[in-house]
Amino acid sequence: MPTKNKSLELEKVLSFLEEIGINIIEKELDTTFLPGLSLGPNCLYIDFEKLLYPGDILHEAGHLAVTPTSDRMLAGTDKISADWPTQGEEIAAILWSFAAAKHLKLPIEFVFHPNGYKNESELLISNFNNENYIGLPFLEWAGLALGNERAMKEGKEAFPTMIKWLRE
């Protein structure tokens, strides 16, 4: 994949997604919900010429990551359920993208930029900085992360450390 005109942060994100098994396909895209991004079967289609906010890549990847494998392979097709992603998966994708930003040592504002999240970026940043992890029960239920109590019982690291990055 050509890397010209890609920031260090963007390179980090793309390498990470490749490592965890989410494919990136560079593709010219027409009008999309998020400029320069579209979901496909276990992949993100990215039009780097139209991409406005590279942090949106982590959020979109979060949708794939918190979706069961069988449905992940249907993303972006007419075979995926009409109610995908569910509200629970939406909240989990937001929290997943926070964990990914932390893991990659990126500023939280990289993902939660002022022009996204229906003008609720500041609220999300405030909640996460105060360790108010809305959506953590979903990530625990899906086997992706542990809350403080369970992590202590099991002698493991709590969220924002992830147990694994993709739901089975």
C-alpha positions as CSV (number, residue, x, y, z in Angstrom):
1,M,0.0,0.0,0.0
2,P,1.5,3.4,-0.9
3,T,2.4,5.4,2.1
4,K,3.1,8.8,0.7
5,N,1.2,11.6,2.4
6,K,0.3,9.5,5.4
7,S,1.1,10.7,8.9
8,L,2.9,8.7,11.5
9,E,-0.3,8.3,13.5
10,L,-2.1,7.0,10.4
11,E,0.7,4.6,9.7
12,K,0.4,3.3,13.4
13,V,-3.3,2.8,13.0
14,L,-3.0,1.0,9.6
15,S,-0.2,-1.3,11.0
16,F,-2.2,-2.1,14.1
17,L,-5.4,-3.0,12.1
18,E,-3.3,-5.3,9.9
19,E,-1.8,-7.0,12.9
20,I,-5.2,-7.7,14.5
21,G,-6.7,-9.0,11.3
22,I,-8.8,-6.2,9.9
23,N,-8.0,-5.6,6.3
24,I,-7.4,-2.2,4.8
25,I,-8.3,-1.8,1.1
26,E,-7.4,1.5,-0.6
27,K,-10.2,2.3,-2.9
28,E,-11.8,5.3,-4.6
29,L,-15.1,6.0,-2.8
30,D,-18.1,8.1,-3.7
31,T,-20.2,9.8,-1.1
32,T,-19.9,7.9,2.3
33,F,-21.2,8.5,5.8
34,L,-17.7,9.3,6.9
35,P,-15.6,11.0,4.2
36,G,-13.2,8.5,2.7
37,L,-14.3,5.5,4.7
38,S,-16.6,2.6,4.1
39,L,-17.0,-0.9,5.7
40,G,-16.8,-4.1,3.8
41,P,-16.5,-7.8,4.7
42,N,-13.9,-7.8,7.5
43,C,-12.3,-4.8,5.9
44,L,-12.2,-1.0,5.7
45,Y,-12.3,0.7,2.4
46,I,-10.3,3.9,2.6
47,D,-10.1,6.7,0.0
48,F,-7.0,8.5,1.4
49,E,-7.7,11.5,-0.9
50,K,-11.1,12.0,0.7
51,L,-10.3,11.0,4.3
52,L,-10.8,14.0,6.6
53,Y,-10.2,12.5,10.0
54,P,-7.8,9.5,10.3
55,G,-9.1,8.8,13.8
56,D,-12.4,7.8,12.2
57,I,-10.6,4.7,11.0
58,L,-10.4,3.4,14.5
59,H,-14.0,4.0,15.2
60,E,-15.1,2.2,12.0
61,A,-12.6,-0.7,12.8
62,G,-14.3,-0.8,16.2
63,H,-17.6,-1.7,14.5
64,L,-16.0,-4.7,12.8
65,A,-14.0,-5.7,16.0
66,V,-17.1,-5.8,18.3
67,T,-19.2,-7.7,15.8
68,P,-19.2,-11.5,15.8
69,T,-17.0,-13.1,13.2
70,S,-19.9,-14.5,11.2
71,D,-21.5,-11.0,10.9
72,R,-18.1,-9.3,10.4
73,M,-17.8,-11.2,7.2
74,L,-21.2,-9.7,6.0
75,A,-20.4,-6.1,6.8
76,G,-21.0,-3.7,3.9
77,T,-23.1,-6.2,2.1
78,D,-26.9,-6.5,1.8
79,K,-26.7,-9.7,3.8
80,I,-25.9,-7.9,7.1
81,S,-28.8,-7.3,9.4
82,A,-30.7,-4.1,8.8
83,D,-30.2,-3.1,12.5
84,W,-26.4,-3.6,12.4
85,P,-24.7,-2.2,14.3
86,T,-27.0,-2.4,17.3
87,Q,-26.9,0.4,19.9
88,G,-24.8,-1.8,22.1
89,E,-22.3,-2.4,19.4
90,E,-22.2,1.3,18.6
91,I,-21.3,2.1,22.2
92,A,-18.8,-0.7,22.3
93,A,-17.2,0.5,19.1
94,I,-16.7,3.9,20.6
95,L,-15.1,2.4,23.7
96,W,-13.0,0.0,21.6
97,S,-11.6,2.9,19.6
98,F,-10.7,4.6,22.9
99,A,-8.8,1.5,24.0
100,A,-7.1,1.3,20.6
101,A,-6.0,4.9,20.8
102,K,-4.5,4.3,24.3
103,H,-2.8,1.1,23.1
104,L,-1.3,3.0,20.2
105,K,-0.3,5.9,22.5
106,L,-2.3,8.4,20.4
107,P,-4.0,11.4,21.8
108,I,-7.7,10.7,22.6
109,E,-8.6,13.7,20.4
110,F,-7.2,11.8,17.4
111,V,-10.3,9.7,17.6
112,F,-12.7,12.0,19.3
113,H,-12.2,15.0,17.2
114,P,-14.6,18.0,17.5
115,N,-16.3,17.3,14.2
116,G,-17.5,13.8,15.1
117,Y,-19.7,11.9,17.5
118,K,-22.7,14.2,17.0
119,N,-20.9,17.1,18.9
120,E,-20.4,14.8,21.9
121,S,-16.6,14.4,21.6
122,E,-15.9,16.5,24.7
123,L,-18.4,14.5,26.8
124,L,-16.9,11.2,25.7
125,I,-13.3,12.5,26.4
126,S,-14.4,13.7,29.8
127,N,-16.1,10.4,30.6
128,F,-13.2,8.3,29.5
129,N,-10.6,10.5,31.2
130,N,-12.6,10.0,34.4
131,E,-12.7,6.2,33.8
132,N,-16.4,6.3,33.2
133,Y,-16.4,3.6,30.6
134,I,-19.8,3.5,29.1
135,G,-20.0,0.3,27.1
136,L,-17.6,-1.7,29.3
137,P,-20.2,-4.3,30.3
138,F,-20.6,-5.1,26.5
139,L,-16.9,-5.5,26.0
140,E,-16.7,-7.8,29.1
141,W,-19.7,-9.8,27.9
142,A,-18.1,-10.2,24.5
143,G,-14.8,-11.4,26.1
144,L,-12.8,-8.4,24.9
145,A,-11.9,-6.7,28.1
146,L,-12.2,-6.8,31.9
147,G,-13.6,-4.3,34.3
148,N,-11.6,-3.5,37.5
149,E,-13.5,-5.9,39.8
150,R,-13.2,-8.9,37.5
151,A,-9.6,-8.0,36.5
152,M,-8.6,-8.0,40.2
153,K,-10.2,-11.3,40.8
154,E,-8.5,-12.9,37.8
155,G,-5.1,-11.2,38.4
156,K,-5.3,-9.5,35.0
157,E,-5.1,-6.0,33.6
158,A,-8.3,-4.0,33.6
159,F,-9.7,-1.9,30.7
160,P,-8.4,0.0,28.8
161,T,-6.1,-3.0,28.3
162,M,-7.9,-5.4,26.0
163,I,-7.8,-9.2,26.4
164,K,-8.2,-9.5,22.6
165,W,-9.1,-7.1,19.9
166,L,-11.7,-9.1,17.8
167,R,-14.9,-10.7,19.0
168,E,-15.3,-14.3,18.0
